[in-house]
């Protein structure tokens, strides 16, 4: 497989599309041929988390590899869709995101203005809401994301909408604790983090990583010493 010769960035992407076509075509790979959008969900999530881990580790080589795996998922799903009579292709996917980026950056591609990153974000959300025809501030928040990130997104959307909805901060006695009370307390923690400009998901992931390192160190410390010879 050779790269396209026009020298444009992204020419090797065309090779990836060809490889996936070969894998899904008759005589290709039996495993790849059996996959569906649904069966690939776990791999898409896994690759996304591994990409995040590479970033957190500051591992540039791993980041490059994991981004390739994420890109593979995009091409894989696009190839599956292209096999349907009413399907779409990877070119449609690329076309849609190009048009979206141009449409939502009027300060770059049009006559709009945005002096700061905050202005850009505000304009993006306004354009997005208008395009989607949303009537609620919390419409469009992905409900399948990790719980802390989900809570932060809902609180953020609510605040931007100018709604003042207090969260419960009461800590109950242990004997009265249940799923709801723990959930309310965690929501209050996320609200506290947001008020301090802290991303709760990132903060907890950092704490969890430090705890993991502490566990490994403790395990190493309790290993019996090798007897002297």
Secondary structure, DSSP 8 states (H G I E B T S, - for coil): ----SS--TTHHHHHHHHHHHHHHSTTS-HHHHH--HHHHHHHHHHHHHHHHHHHHHT-HHHHHHHHHHHHHHHHHHHHHHHTSTT---HHHHHHHHHHHHHHT-HHHHSS----SHHHHHHHHHHHHHHHHT--STTTT--TTS-HHHHHHHHHHHHHHTT-----------GGG--HHHHHHHHHHHHHHHHHTT--HHHHHHHHHHHHHHHHHHHHHHTS------
